[in-house]
């Protein structure tokens, strides 16, 4: 069975989230959550919350699941907040405040025959 959670409009750039989530693919949910608890990156709290929510959804739908695996985790680009900053000679420079959408898919079987 697959269990899916989507966290939208996270106020962190997808470019900063992707290296963190790359370490989680193919691990158990408990391993991934413990890694995120001790990771010192801005996005680790949001990823931890998404993993916790996905695990809770899985336990509600099927409470006798013993182990859950992170089969797929993806950070996509969300909308950009467009701002401006005053620079010299009365000009303006644009600032893009990027957001991301995080998708977590858990399965109760080992993904890809690993481990």
C-alpha positions as CSV (number, residue, x, y, z in Angstrom):
1,X,0.0,0.0,0.0
2,X,1.1,3.6,-0.6
3,X,0.5,6.5,1.6
4,X,1.0,10.0,0.3
5,X,1.3,13.4,1.9
6,X,1.8,16.8,0.1
7,X,3.1,19.8,2.0
8,X,2.6,23.0,0.0
9,X,4.0,26.5,0.1
10,X,7.0,25.8,2.3
11,X,9.0,29.0,2.6
12,X,12.3,27.4,1.6
13,X,13.8,27.1,-1.9
14,X,13.5,23.6,-3.5
15,X,17.2,23.9,-4.3
16,X,17.9,23.9,-0.5
17,X,15.5,21.1,0.2
18,X,16.7,18.6,-2.4
19,X,20.1,17.7,-0.9
20,X,18.4,17.0,2.4
21,X,15.7,14.7,1.0
22,X,18.2,12.8,-1.1
23,X,19.5,11.2,2.0
24,X,16.0,9.9,3.0
25,X,15.1,7.8,-0.1
26,X,15.0,4.1,0.6
27,X,15.1,4.4,4.4
28,X,12.5,3.4,7.0
29,X,10.4,6.2,8.3
30,X,11.8,5.9,11.8
31,X,15.4,6.3,10.4
32,X,14.4,9.2,8.3
33,X,12.6,11.0,11.2
34,X,15.6,10.5,13.5
35,X,17.9,11.9,10.8
36,X,15.7,14.9,10.4
37,X,15.6,15.5,14.1
38,X,19.4,15.9,14.2
39,X,19.9,17.6,10.8
40,X,20.9,21.3,11.1
41,X,19.2,22.7,8.0
42,X,16.3,25.1,7.7
43,X,14.1,22.6,5.8
44,X,14.6,19.7,8.2
45,X,11.7,20.8,10.4
46,X,9.3,20.9,7.5
47,X,10.4,17.5,6.2
48,X,10.1,16.0,9.7
49,X,6.5,17.3,10.0
50,X,5.7,15.8,6.5
51,X,7.1,12.4,7.5
52,X,5.3,12.5,10.8
53,X,2.0,13.3,9.0
54,X,2.5,10.5,6.5
55,X,3.3,8.0,9.2
56,X,0.1,9.1,11.1
57,X,-2.0,8.7,7.9
58,X,-0.6,5.2,7.3
59,X,-1.4,4.2,10.9
60,X,-4.9,5.5,10.6
61,X,-5.6,3.5,7.4
62,X,-3.8,0.3,8.4
63,X,-2.8,0.1,12.1
64,X,-1.0,-3.3,11.8
65,X,1.8,-2.1,9.6
66,X,5.1,-2.8,11.2
67,X,7.6,-1.0,9.0
68,X,7.1,1.8,6.5
69,X,9.6,2.8,3.9
70,X,10.2,6.2,2.2
71,X,9.8,5.1,-1.4
72,X,9.6,8.5,-3.0
73,X,10.2,12.0,-1.7
74,X,10.2,15.0,-4.1
75,X,10.6,18.8,-3.7
76,X,9.0,20.8,-6.5
77,X,8.9,24.5,-7.1
78,X,5.9,26.4,-5.8
79,X,4.9,30.0,-6.6
80,X,7.5,32.8,-6.2
81,X,6.8,35.9,-4.1
82,X,8.1,38.8,-6.1
83,X,9.7,41.7,-4.1
84,X,12.0,44.5,-5.0
85,X,15.0,46.2,-3.4
86,X,16.2,49.7,-3.9
87,X,19.6,50.0,-5.4
88,X,21.8,52.9,-6.5
89,X,20.6,55.7,-8.9
90,X,17.0,55.3,-7.9
91,X,16.7,51.9,-9.6
92,X,15.0,48.7,-8.3
93,X,16.3,45.2,-8.3
94,X,14.0,42.2,-8.0
95,X,14.1,39.6,-5.3
96,X,12.4,36.2,-5.8
97,X,11.3,34.5,-2.6
98,X,10.9,31.0,-3.7
99,X,8.5,28.4,-2.2
100,X,8.4,24.6,-2.6
101,X,5.9,21.7,-2.5
102,X,7.1,18.6,-0.8
103,X,5.6,15.2,-1.7
104,X,6.2,12.1,0.5
105,X,5.1,8.6,-0.5
106,X,5.5,5.8,1.9
107,X,5.1,2.1,1.2
108,X,4.8,-1.0,3.4
109,X,7.2,-3.0,1.2
110,X,10.9,-2.5,0.6
111,X,11.3,0.0,-2.3
112,X,13.3,-1.3,-5.3
113,X,14.3,-4.5,-3.5
114,X,16.9,-2.7,-1.4
115,X,18.1,-3.6,2.1
